[in-house]
Amino acid sequence: MSKIVIDARIINSGTGRYVERLLRYLQKLDHKNQYIILTPSKDKDYWQPDKTATNFQVSACDIKNYSFDEQTIMSKFLKTLNPDLVHFCMPQQPLFYRGKSITTFHDLTLLKTYNRDKNWLNFKSKQLVGRLVFLTAAKKNTAIITPTQFTKDELVKFAHIKPDKVTVTYEAADIDQATTTKDQALALTKKVKHPNFLLYVGKQSTYKNVRRLAAAHQKLLYKYPDLGLLLVGGIDRSVELNQRWMESRKFRNIQFLDKANDGQLKWLYAHSAAYVFPSFMEGFGLPGLEAMSVGAPVVSSNATCLPEVYGEAALYFDPKSVDDMVTKIDRVLSEPQVRKRLIKKGLEQVQKYSWPKMAEQTLAVYQKVLNSK
């Protein structure tokens, strides 16, 4: 029996679904090894193991990501746990920890983008620190996990590491299994101002390219005057900046909604005219798969990993071109056969991905590292 520590401090964040699903299915697969799951105190009840998973326990860890304490206190803290293996679910970690470890690199977005809602000097400083952390983590960890081949290739090139050190474990979509209550459906029906709407779900950082999506939507209003654009996600400074930018240009029929739970998201995906993903950079692109799983046609940027993940199940556009975005969205809205084909292909595409399979592959990486000298 080995002791495995999983650094799950990001469990209640945008990337947290990966961590939560990993834990959910890992507990069903491994009844032998002992697991200690590290989460912030505020998120200690965010995920709890099943009663039968007595080898899993959640422990509080309030050390902030990318902090000085992460480099000093956390390294000592991990040593007191005496683990045989540590899985860091994000690249941020104590660089001087020298036990056997695995890191999941979801993407290299931090190193390649700038967000207009951040102080430029502070952001560039964070990028420099991030570059050091990413590079050191990639080299010192015994093994690496990425969600796509694209991210693997980027990381291998960036850190100059051997490709066989990196394992691709694709994520999955299971929003179709969520339950939308009658009350939720009724509330959303009343809340959504434009029943015929395009949908975007997620953060609105600069690289997400939401402003071009808004501009494309405004052009589509000439042909579809009742068409709405629904932007769903936590309201933060980047969202507030986009709201002001759109208001200053007198953009119409655009609605911002705060975070939604799985039941609400399922309803929104299923009732959208199309899910549009305009991002310049992604590590996997989970929202598009979620949309496909409930029968929404997906119109996507052709950048980075998105064609790898969506295959033939999306209609692609150049994310730098508002006009190309307009053309592709218009095809979904105006050509029933295109819409029907995308929905059919989407339902087929999501079947290629599985959270249980991801957990199995991750456990295989654990076992390989534990058995290594």
C-alpha positions, -999 to 999 in steps of 0.1 A, spaced: 0 0 0 13 35 -9 4 69 3 -7 93 -24 -13 130 -18 -34 149 -44 -31 187 -43 -67 197 -50 -65 233 -39 -81 244 -72 -111 221 -68 -136 250 -66 -124 268 -97 -128 267 -135 -104 238 -137 -119 222 -106 -143 199 -126 -112 179 -137 -101 175 -101 -136 166 -88 -142 140 -116 -108 125 -111 -115 120 -74 -151 108 -80 -139 79 -102 -105 72 -87 -122 62 -54 -142 36 -73 -110 22 -89 -85 21 -61 -93 5 -27 -57 -3 -19 -36 29 -17 -42 56 9 -52 90 -5 -49 124 12 -68 151 -7 -56 187 0 -82 214 -3 -87 249 12 -107 249 44 -135 268 27 -138 239 1 -133 210 25 -169 198 19 -169 206 -19 -160 170 -25 -162 142 1 -154 105 -6 -181 79 -6 -186 60 27 -171 29 11 -139 48 1 -123 46 35 -89 49 20 -96 85 9 -95 115 33 -98 152 28 -73 175 46 -73 213 48 -45 232 31 -48 270 31 -16 278 13 -23 301 -17 -13 293 -52 18 312 -65 26 324 -30 58 326 -10 43 301 15 38 277 -14 76 276 -18 84 273 19 57 261 42 40 237 17 72 218 10 77 212 47 40 203 51 42 177 23 73 161 40 53 157 73 27 137 53 55 114 42 38 105 8 51 80 -17 37 102 -45 22 137 -48 -1 146 -77 -1 184 -83 -33 191 -102 -18 224 -115 17 235 -122 19 258 -92 38 238 -65 68 240 -41 98 239 -65 121 224 -39 100 194 -31 120 164 -43 97 134 -36 81 115 -64 55 137 -81 32 141 -110 18 174 -124 -12 180 -146 -5 208 -171 -38 219 -185 -24 245 -208 3 272 -212 -21 301 -213 -5 320 -184 28 322 -204 13 331 -237 -15 356 -230 -22 390 -214 -55 399 -197 -66 435 -200 -82 434 -166 -48 429 -149 -22 455 -140 4 451 -168 35 451 -145 19 427 -120 8 404 -148 42 404 -165 58 397 -131 34 368 -126 43 355 -161 80 355 -152 74 336 -120 50 313 -139 76 306 -165 101 295 -138 75 274 -121 63 257 -153 98 250 -165 110 237 -131 79 216 -126 81 201 -161 117 190 -155 116 179 -119 84 159 -119 87 122 -125 57 122 -149 34 148 -166 -2 146 -175 -19 169 -202 -55 169 -214 -46 170 -251 -19 161 -276 -17 198 -285 -8 208 -249 17 179 -247 35 191 -278 36 226 -265 50 216 -232 76 193 -247 88 221 -269 88 247 -241 105 226 -214 127 205 -237 115 173 -220 112 138 -235 77 131 -250 75 98 -232 74 116 -199 40 131 -208 7 111 -208 -24 125 -225 -56 118 -205 -86 134 -223 -113 149 -202 -150 143 -208 -185 159 -207 -213 146 -185 -236 176 -182 -263 155 -199 -266 135 -167 -275 165 -147 -311 171 -136 -329 204 -145 -357 209 -121 -390 224 -132 -383 254 -110 -349 259 -126 -364 257 -161 -392 281 -152 -368 306 -137 -345 305 -167 -374 309 -191 -383 341 -173 -347 353 -169 -335 348 -205 -346 379 -224 -342 366 -259 -355 330 -264 -335 326 -296 -299 330 -283 -263 322 -290 -245 309 -259 -210 313 -245 -200 298 -211 -168 305 -192 -144 332 -182 -140 364 -203 -103 369 -201 -88 387 -231 -77 355 -249 -113 342 -247 -121 367 -275 -156 375 -263 -155 411 -277 -152 397 -313 -181 373 -305 -202 403 -294 -192 422 -326 -202 392 -347 -235 390 -329 -243 427 -336 -237 420 -374 -260 390 -372 -288 412 -358 -293 428 -393 -306 394 -404 -319 380 -371 -332 411 -351 -345 390 -322 -312 370 -318 -297 372 -283 -262 366 -270 -260 350 -236 -227 352 -217 -226 329 -187 -199 329 -160 -188 345 -127 -190 383 -128 -155 396 -123 -134 425 -135 -129 411 -170 -167 407 -173 -173 443 -160 -148 457 -185 -165 438 -214 -199 451 -202 -187 487 -203 -171 482 -237 -203 468 -252 -225 494 -236 -202 522 -249 -208 509 -284 -246 505 -278 -245 468 -285 -280 453 -282 -296 420 -272 -266 409 -250 -272 395 -216 -247 385 -188 -256 358 -164 -237 348 -133 -224 313 -126 -249 284 -133 -250 250 -118 -251 218 -139 -289 217 -141 -291 253 -153 -262 248 -178 -279 218 -193 -310 238 -199 -291 267 -214 -270 245 -237 -301 226 -249 -321 257 -256 -294 277 -274 -295 283 -311 -258 275 -311 -229 273 -287 -201 296 -299 -165 292 -287 -143 321 -300 -112 315 -278 -76 320 -291 -62 294 -267 -75 264 -248 -61 233 -231 -92 212 -238 -124 232 -244 -149 214 -221 -179 237 -227 -181 228 -263 -183 191 -255 -209 198 -229 -230 216 -254 -227 187 -279 -238 162 -252 -272 178 -250 -277 184 -287 -265 219 -292 -247 227 -325 -212 240 -319 -194 268 -338 -158 271 -327 -125 288 -332 -100 268 -351 -72 277 -327 -49 254 -306 -65 221 -294 -101 228 -303 -101 209 -337 -83 180 -319 -111 177 -293 -142 185 -314 -131 168 -347 -158 170 -374 -185 179 -348 -180 217 -350 -181 244 -377 -148 263 -374 -139 299 -379 -108 321 -378 -110 337 -343 -93 369 -356 -120 374 -382 -154 388 -371 -167 383 -406 -157 346 -407 -174 341 -373 -206 357 -387 -205 335 -418 -202 303 -398 -228 311 -372 -252 322 -400 -248 288 -416 -260 271 -384 -289 295 -381 -300 294 -417 -291 259 -430 -312 231 -413 -290 204 -428 -258 219 -414 -274 222 -380 -287 187 -381 -253 173 -391 -235 192 -363 -259 179 -337 -255 143 -349 -217 145 -351 -216 162 -317 -235 134 -300 -211 109 -316 -180 129 -307 -188 131 -269 -189 93 -268 -152 92 -275 -144 107 -241 -149 93 -206 -142 105 -171 -138 69 -158 -113 62 -186 -94 94 -176 -92 82 -140 -80 47 -151 -52 63 -172 -42 86 -143 -41 56 -119 -19 38 -144 5 68 -143 5 66 -105 14 30 -106 41 35 -131 58 62 -111 54 43 -78 71 13 -94 99 34 -108 133 36 -90 
